[in-house]
């Protein structure tokens, strides 16, 4: 399918945030116009991020500060997907030790789990910008004592206004090395978030695309879920990485402003 036919047939879009709509605390030019365009054209969308540090409302507030207007129900995080996964395998009163921030802690509490400091049945780890050695040591000890090890997402890095920084996957790698246990990882490139997004929009995979900046998470998740795959080069993946990868998107754009301009041209008035 060529570019124009593909863009013309899309009815829904699953959008990553880091590296797509913003880098750190700075909006990427055109993010607000893309969201406005999707609403004007009645193209359904969900923001699906591996970032588990914030709640949906906190992401809404962050985006609003950048001029991008979305609603909490339009945001799906790996924290929510992780809480949903844990609900399916554990009683609501299960004891959970958390390495993570508000987004993960609140999602787990709202799902009914008890957040504890010892004798945990599960260790759930995501990104934590304030994490210290002692917290990681406690997590490792509890995994070694038999707690099941679950990670929110595998991203080793994430793009920021300062450059590429360590991500949740780096913390998971630390804990795996320290405990000798490989985590069960929930976020992209797993398909749980894709399935949640499709269900919430009553969308079909054949007319839905994922829009992301990472081949190994966004594009691979889209491939596994049977979605169209759109890559922007405004985040982690650059042209050198793309050219050296066996995994390829269907379409590539410089950024969301470039995508918006082309898509609007395809659809016309």
N, C-alpha and C positions, 0 to 999 in steps of 0.2 A: 504493500500500500504506500503510495507516495505521500509527501508531506501534506499537501492541501487536502487530499481525501481523508487522511487520518484526523487532522485538526477539524475538518468539517463534520466528522462523524462522532466526535467526542461529546458526551452528555454529562460527564462527571469527571472531577479531577481530585486526586489525593495529593496534597501538597506538603512536602517537608518544609521546615522553617529555617533552622540553622544553615546558613550558606545559600539559602534560596530567597527568603524574605528579609533576612537581616544577618549581619555578622556581629556577634556580641551585642552591644547596645546601639548599633548603628543600622538603620534601615538600608536595604539595597534599593537603589533608585527604581521606581516603577512598581514596587510591591503593592502600594495602595491602589494604583490604577488597574493592576491585574485583578484584584479582588472586586473592585467596582465593575470591571468588564464582565466577570463571571456572573455577578448578580444581574446586571443589565441583560445578559444573554440567556438568563435562566439556566446556567450550567451549574449543577450541584458541585459542592466542594466540601472537603474536610481537611483540616490541618492535622497531619499525623507525624508526630515528632518522637524520636528516640530519647529526647531530653526529658528525664524524669525529675528534674529539680523543682519544677513549678507545678502548681495546680492549673487546670484549664482557665479559671478566672484570673490567675496571675499572668498567664500567657495573654489573655484578652487585654489586661491592663497594660502589659508591656507593648503589645502591638498598637493599642490606642495611642500610647505616647509617641508612636512613630507615624501616626495618621492612618493606620490600618484598622478598619472596624470589623470585628467578628464577634460571634457569640460563643459562650462556653460550650454549648452542645456541638459546635463546629470544630472543637479541638479534641483530638485523641492523643494521649501520651502513652509512653511505654510503662509509666507508673500505673495507669488505669488498666492496661493490658496485663501487667504483672499481677495486680490485685485480682483481676478476673481469673487468671490462670490458677492462682493459689486457692481461690474459692472453689475451684473444681476438683482440687486434690486434697484439701485439708478442711477440718472443722473450723467454723467461724471463730472459735475460741483458741485456736492454735497460737503458740508462743513464737514470736518472730523478733529476731535481732536485726536491726536495720543499719546499713551504711547508706545514708542518703539524706536528702533534704525534704522540705515541706511537701513537694509534689508526691513523693513516694510515701512518706509517713502518713499524710492525710488520706491518701488512697487506701492504704492498708487499714487504717483505723476505721474509715467509713465502711469498709468491707467486713468489719467486726473482729479483726485480729488483735491480739494483745501484743503490744510492743514491749519487749523485756530486755534486760541487760545480761541475764544469765539463764542457763538451762533452756535455751531456745530449741525448738523443733525445726526451725527454718532460719537460715541467714539469707536475707535479701539485700543485694547490693546494687547501688546505682551511683551516679555522679554525686560527689559531695565536695564542694569547694572549700570546706573548712575541716576536712578529715585530717586526723593526726595518726601517728604511728600506733598509739595505744588503742585507738578504735579499730584499726586494721588488725592489730594483734589479737584483740578480743574476738573479732569475727573469725579469724583463722583458728583460734583455740576451740571455738564452738563448732566449727565445721569438722575439725579433727575429733571432737567428742561425739559426732554423729548427726549434727544438724544438716538438713538438706540445703544445698547451696544453689541459690537462684539469682541470676543477674537480669537487670532491666534491659540492657542493650550492650552490643559488642563494640561500639564506636571507640577505637583507640584514641582518636583525636576529634577536635571540633574547631571550626573556623571562628576567629574573633577579630576585633579591630586591631589587636596586637599581633596577630598571626595565628598559626595552627598550634593549639594547646592540647595537653593530655585530656582524654575523655574517660567515660565510665569504663570502657574496655581496658584501659590501663590499670584501673583499680582492680578489675576482675582478674587481670593477669597477675597482679601482685598477690591476690588472695589464692589464686590457683597454685602459684609457685610455692606459697607458704604452707598451704594445707595439703597439697597433693591431690586435690579434688577439682574436677572440671565442673563449672557451673552449667545449669540449665538456663539458657538465655532466651528471653521472651521477645524482645523488640525486633525490628527489622535487622536482618533479612528474613526473619520468620514471617509467616503470613497472618498471624493473629490480628495485627492492627489493620491489615488490608481487609480482612474479612469483616472486622468490626465497622470499618468505614463504609464498605459496600452495603452492609446490612442497614446501617443508620440512614443511608441515602436511598434505600431500595433500588440500588444500582446494579447493572449487569457488567461483568468484567470486560466484555467485548467492546463496550462503549465508554470505558473508564481508563484513564491514564494516571500513572504516578509521576509526579514532578519532583525531582530531587537533584542533589549535587554530589552524591556518592554512589559509585558503582557497586561497592561491596555490601551496601545496605539497601538504599532506595531502589536502585535498578535491579538488583538481585531479588529483592522482595516482590517487585512488580513482575519479574519473569516467573517466579514461583507461583504467583497468584493469577497468572494469565492476563495481566493488564498490559496496555500500551505503556511505553517507557520513554519519558522525556528527561533529558539531562541538561542542567545549566552549569556553566563553567565559572560561576561566581563564588563557589565554595571550595571544597577540598579537591575535587577532580579537575585537573588541567588537561590541556591538549596532549601533553607528553604521556600522562597516565592513561588517558583514553586510547591513544594510538597503540599502547603496549598491552591492552587488555583484550582477552578473548570475549569477555562479556560486554556487549554493546547495546546502547539504547536505540530506540527507533528514531528519535529526533534529538538534535543537540542545538542549544541556543547559548548565546553569550550570557544572558541573564533574563530575568522575568520581563524586563522592558522590551527586550528583543522578541521574546515569545509573544507578548501582548501585541506588538506591532504587526507581526506576521499573522497571528491568529485573527486579528481584526480585519486585516486585508483579505483573508480567506473567506470570512463570513460576509463581509460587505455590509451594506445598509440593511 
